[in-house]
Amino acid sequence: MSRLTMRDVSIMGPSYVHYPLEYFLDSLAACGVHQVDLWGAEPFFYRADYDTPQEAEVELRRIRGEMAARDQTCVIYTPETLGYPFNFSDPLPRLLARTIEHFKWCMEDAHILECPRVFINSGCGMRNLPRKESMARLIETVRKIADLAEDSGAILTLEQLQPYESNLVVTKEDMKYVLEAVSSPNLRVCVDLVAMDVQGETLEEYFDLFGDRIEWIHYSDSHHEELGTGSYGQERLRHWIDVLEEHDFANGIDLEVNDSIYWEDPHGPHMRSCAYLREMLGIPEE
C-alpha cells in the first residue's frame, strides 16, 4: 500500500489570478509544497501572448528555472479553457480548430517544462442544442487532441465537471463514454472530488470503473473550499486519502481551493489547508 506524503501534494493556480507567478511559487514554497500545477493563463503564462515559439520557450525555461530554484517541479499543466475563446463542442469549426491548435501549443509547452501531464475538461455544449450533437463534436475534438498527445508523449487528464459548468462530462458514466469513444492510451481520468460528491458518487466507484486509468485527483473541502471549512469533515477527507493509499495511487493530490472568495488572499487558505493535511489528516512530510 502506498503512502501519501506532503511531497505528493500540488496546488492549483487559478485562485492566484490577481498575483504574479513568482508570488504563487513563493506561496507554495512557504506551504512546503514542491509540486506545481501550472495554470496556463495570465498573469502566469499564456502562449498566445508570444509572437514566436522561440520567445515562448525562453519564458518557459525561465519559469522552469524559477521552480527549480524553489525545489519545485511542474507535475501538470492546466490551460484555462473553460470558456471563450476555446470550446470542444461548439458548432463553429473555427472555434474547434483554435482549441485543437491551442492544445498543440500546450503539449509543446509541457515538454519544455518537463511536465508529463496536460489537463483537459469537456467544457459545455450550447445548452439550446441537442446534447447528443455536442457530445459527438466533443469526442471528435478530444480524439484529435489525444492523437497529438500520443505523438508528443503527454498524458491528458480529463476531469468531470458540475452541472452548472457543463452538460457533457459530469458523471462517471459520461467519463466512461468519452474514454471508450476516444480510445486513446494517453487519455486518462482526473477525479474532481467535489463534482463526484455532487453526483452522489464515490471514489471507490471510480476505482472500480477506471482502475489505473485514474491519473489525477482534485482535492478540496466542499464547494472547493479551504480544508476544514466546508461540510465534508475530517473523517471524510481522511477517508479519501485512505482510498487512494489502498489503491496504491502514486500521483498524489492536487489542492483545488478555488473560489473568488480567495482571490484577495490566496496564500492564507492554502497555508491553512496544508496545515490541515499535516495536523488533522496526519500527512507526513516524506
Residue, then its C-alpha position, 0 to 999 in steps of 0.5 A: m500500500s502506498r503512502l501519501t506524503m506532503r511531497d505528493v501534494s500540488i496546488m492549483g493556480p487559478s485562485y492566484v489570478h490577481y498575483p504574479l507567478e513568482y508570488f504563487l511559487d513563493s506561496l507554495a514554497a512557504c506551504g512546503v509544497h514542491q509540486v506545481d500545477l501550472w495554470g496556463a493563463e495570465p498573469f502566469f503564462y499564456r502562449a498566445d501572448y508570444d509572437t514566436p515559439q522561440e520567445a515562448e520557450v525562453e519564458l518557459r525555461r525561465i519559469r522552469g528555472e524559477m521552480a527549480a530554484r524553489d525545489q519545485t517541479c511542474v507535475i501538470y499543466t492546466p490551460e484555462t479553457l473553460g470558456y471563450p475563446f476555446n470550446f470542444s463542442d461548439p458548432l463553429p469549426r473555427l472555434l474547434a480548430r483554435t482549441i485543437e491548435h491551442f492544445k498543440w501549443c500546450m503539449e509543446d509547452a509541457h515538454i519544455l517544462e518537463c511536465p508529463r501531464v496536460f489537463i483537459n475538461s469537456g467544457c459545455g455544449m450550447r445548452n439550446l442544442p441537442r446534447k447528443e450533437s455536442m457530445a459527438r463534436l466533443i469526442e471528435t475534438v478530444r480524439k484529435i487532441a489525444d492523437l497529438a498527445e500520443d505523438s508528443g508523449a503527454i498524458l491528458t487528464l480529463e476531469q468531470l465537471q458540475p452541472y452548472e459548468s457543463n452538460l457533457v462530462v459530469t458523471k462517471e458514466d459520461m467519463k466512461y463514454v468519452l474514454e471508450a469513444v476516444s480510445s486513446p492510451n494517453l487519455r486518462v481520468c482526473v477525479d474532481l472530488v467535489a463534482m463526484d460528491v455532487q453526483g452522489e458518487t464515490l471514489e471507490e466507484y471510480f476505482d472500480l470503473f477506471g482502475d489505473r486509468i485514474e491519473w489525477i485527483h482534485y482535492s478540496d473541502s466542499h464547494h472547493e473550499e479551504l480544508g476544514t471549512g466546508s461540510y465534508g469533515q475530517e473523517r471524510l477527507r481522511h477517508w479519501i486519502d485512505v482510498l487512494e493509499e489502498h489503491d496504491f495511487a502514486n500521483g498524489i493530490d492536487l489542492e483545488v481551493n478555488d473560489s473568488i472568495y480567495w482571490e484577495d488572499p490566496h496564500g492564507p487558505h492554502m497555508r491553512s489547508c496544508a496545515y490541515l493535511r499535516e495536523m488533522l489528516g496526519i500527512p507526513e512530510e516524506 
